[in-house]
Amino acid sequence: MTDYVMIHGAWHGSWCWKRVRDLLTAEGHRVFTPTLTGLGERCHLLSRDVGLDTHIMDVVNLLIWEDLRDIVLIGHSYGGTVVRHVVDRLPDRVRSLVYLDASIPEDGKSTLDYLPDGGKRYREQALAHGDGWKVPPDPASVFAVNAADAAWVDRQCTPHPLSSIEAAARLSGACDGLATIGYILARGWDGPFRQFYELAAKRRWWREELACGHDAMLDMPGDLAALLLQRT
């Protein structure tokens, strides 16, 4: 029995993991899918005070209070930034780290630093529609979400705090010291994450690809669950 901890990306919540969670649970594993503060069903907690440190502590505290050890930790999209910090702080609790079409910022760099425009579009959206500090969700079509789920995803997504993706990573490097680290690329859309897939190759992490849009847990939950069971 393995404990899986899955961290969603910007605008999402625990809801996006339900299909994969059910598949892994059916195989006898425990799956934790916390919703980061201010997002999903916790959207009523969104404020200017919520940032990257808040989201890191959401996960750190889950591991501590649930006394989770020897876990498989998965970060999707912005969740990659979060899990990178969690492993950096609690490396002895994580057996395997998986980046799922995710950001992998280096120390001193923010999530936005790796976008082609450096985050200009998201800052403009926050100014125009989010009081300057929260970013409204991109439409599901931007992430090539499958047609059957697109409208549902648009309804489920909630604004994301701009400061969390502007914050520079503060890392000791312990996050890269795990024996097992992998990267899964969603190659069915034209996103900014291939640069991290290539970084994974340079670091000799295991790599896999899924022929789907960015939200692989919705587009190909069975294939994703199978990969996790095989690789972790």
VOTOR-317879 format. One record per residue (C-alpha): residue number from 1; chain; z, x, y. Coordinates in steps of 0.25 Angstrom, whole numbers. Example, Ala and Ser with C-alpha at 12.3 -4.5 7.8 and 13.67 -1.06 7.14 Angstrom:
! VOTOR-317879
   resi   chain      pz      px      py
      1       A      31      49     -18
      2       A      29      55      -4
***
This chain:
! VOTOR-317879
   resi   chain      pz      px      py
      1       A       0       0       0
      2       A      -4       5      14
      3       A       1       1      27
      4       A     -11       0      37
      5       A      -9      -1      52
      6       A     -21      -6      60
      7       A     -22      -5      75
      8       A     -33     -13      82
      9       A     -41      -9      94
     10       A     -42     -14     108
     11       A     -42     -29     111
     12       A     -39     -32      96
     13       A     -27     -35      88
     14       A     -21     -36      74
     15       A     -31     -48      72
     16       A     -43     -39      70
     17       A     -36     -32      58
     18       A     -34     -45      50
     19       A     -45     -44      40
     20       A     -43     -29      36
     21       A     -28     -32      36
     22       A     -29     -43      26
     23       A     -38     -34      17
     24       A     -29     -23      17
     25       A     -17     -32      15
     26       A     -24     -38       3
     27       A     -24     -24      -3
     28       A      -9     -23      -2
     29       A      -8     -15      11
     30       A       0     -17      23
     31       A      -8     -19      36
     32       A      -2     -18      50
     33       A     -11     -23      62
     34       A      -2     -23      74
     35       A      -8     -29      87
     36       A      -7     -19      99
     37       A       1     -24     111
     38       A      -6     -33     120
     39       A     -18     -36     111
     40       A     -21     -47     101
     41       A      -9     -56      98
     42       A      -1     -47     107
     43       A     -10     -49     119
     44       A       1     -56     127
     45       A       8     -42     127
     46       A      -4     -35     135
     47       A       0     -29     148
     48       A      -2     -17     157
     49       A       9     -10     149
     50       A       2     -10     136
     51       A      -6       3     133
     52       A      -9      13     122
     53       A       5      17     120
     54       A       9       2     118
     55       A      -1       1     107
     56       A       3      14     100
     57       A      17      10     100
     58       A      13      -4      94
     59       A       8       4      82
     60       A      19      15      82
     61       A      30       5      82
     62       A      23      -3      71
     63       A      23       9      62
     64       A      38      12      65
     65       A      44      -2      64
     66       A      36      -5      52
     67       A      39       9      46
     68       A      25      11      43
     69       A      21      24      36
     70       A       9      30      29
     71       A       0      20      36
     72       A     -15      19      38
     73       A     -17      17      53
     74       A     -30      11      58
     75       A     -34      10      73
     76       A     -46       2      77
     77       A     -53       5      90
     78       A     -43       7     101
     79       A     -33       7      90
     80       A     -37      21      86
     81       A     -31      26      99
     82       A     -18      19      95
     83       A     -17      23      81
     84       A     -20      38      85
     85       A      -8      38      93
     86       A       1      31      83
     87       A      -3      42      72
     88       A       0      52      83
     89       A      14      47      84
     90       A      17      43      70
     91       A       8      52      61
     92       A      18      52      49
     93       A      16      37      48
     94       A       1      36      46
     95       A      -6      40      33
     96       A     -20      37      38
     97       A     -27      34      51
     98       A     -40      26      53
     99       A     -48      24      66
    100       A     -56      12      65
    101       A     -67      13      75
    102       A     -57      18      84
    103       A     -54      27      96
    104       A     -48      41      93
    105       A     -43      47     106
    106       A     -39      61     108
    107       A     -26      65     115
    108       A     -28      62     130
    109       A     -40      53     128
    110       A     -40      37     129
    111       A     -47      27     121
    112       A     -57      24     133
    113       A     -60      39     134
    114       A     -69      38     122
    115       A     -78      26     127
    116       A     -91      29     133
    117       A     -87      24     147
    118       A     -73      29     146
    119       A     -67      15     146
    120       A     -74      11     159
    121       A     -79      -3     154
    122       A     -65      -6     149
    123       A     -58      -2     162
    124       A     -68     -11     169
    125       A     -65     -23     160
    126       A     -51     -21     162
    127       A     -52     -21     177
    128       A     -62     -33     177
    129       A     -55     -42     166
    130       A     -41     -36     163
    131       A     -33     -34     176
    132       A     -37     -19     175
    133       A     -28     -16     162
    134       A     -33     -24     151
    135       A     -47     -23     144
    136       A     -53     -37     139
    137       A     -59     -36     125
    138       A     -73     -32     123
    139       A     -81     -43     116
    140       A     -82     -41     101
    141       A     -97     -39     102
    142       A     -94     -26     109
    143       A     -88     -21      96
    144       A     -98     -27      87
    145       A     -88     -36      80
    146       A     -95     -45      69
    147       A    -101     -58      74
    148       A     -91     -67      66
    149       A     -79     -61      72
    150       A     -84     -58      87
    151       A     -79     -71      93
    152       A     -65     -70      86
    153       A     -64     -55      90
    154       A     -67     -59     105
    155       A     -56     -70     104
    156       A     -46     -60      98
    157       A     -47     -48     107
    158       A     -38     -46     119
    159       A     -37     -37     131
    160       A     -33     -23     129
    161       A     -25     -14     138
    162       A     -34      -4     146
    163       A     -23       6     147
    164       A     -22       8     131
    165       A     -37      13     131
    166       A     -35      21     143
    167       A     -23      29     138
    168       A     -25      43     134
    169       A     -21      46     120
    170       A      -8      55     118
    171       A      -9      61     105
    172       A      -2      73      98
    173       A     -13      74      88
    174       A      -5      70      76
    175       A     -14      58      75
    176       A     -25      67      69
    177       A     -16      73      59
    178       A     -16      63      48
    179       A     -22      66      35
    180       A     -31      53      35
    181       A     -38      48      47
    182       A     -51      40      47
    183       A     -61      34      56
    184       A     -69      21      53
    185       A     -81      19      62
    186       A     -87       5      65
    187       A    -101       9      66
    188       A    -107      -5      68
    189       A    -105      -5      84
    190       A    -108       5      95
    191       A     -94       9      99
    192       A     -87      22     104
    193       A     -80      26      91
    194       A     -90      34      84
    195       A     -85      46      92
    196       A     -72      45      84
    197       A     -79      43      71
    198       A     -85      57      74
    199       A     -72      62      78
    200       A     -66      58      64
    201       A     -77      66      57
    202       A     -73      78      65
    203       A     -59      76      61
    204       A     -63      74      47
    205       A     -57      60      46
    206       A     -62      50      36
    207       A     -73      41      42
    208       A     -79      28      39
    209       A     -89      18      45
    210       A     -90       3      45
    211       A    -103      -4      49
    212       A     -96     -14      58
    213       A     -92     -16      73
    214       A     -80     -11      79
    215       A     -70     -21      73
    216       A     -72     -16      59
    217       A     -59     -23      54
    218       A     -67     -36      58
    219       A     -81     -33      54
    220       A     -78     -26      41
    221       A     -64     -28      37
    222       A     -66     -26      22
    223       A     -73     -13      24
    224       A     -63      -8      33
    225       A     -51     -12      24
    226       A     -58      -5      12
    227       A     -60       8      21
    228       A     -46       8      24
    229       A     -41       6      10
    230       A     -51      17       5
    231       A     -48      28      16
    232       A     -33      26      19
***
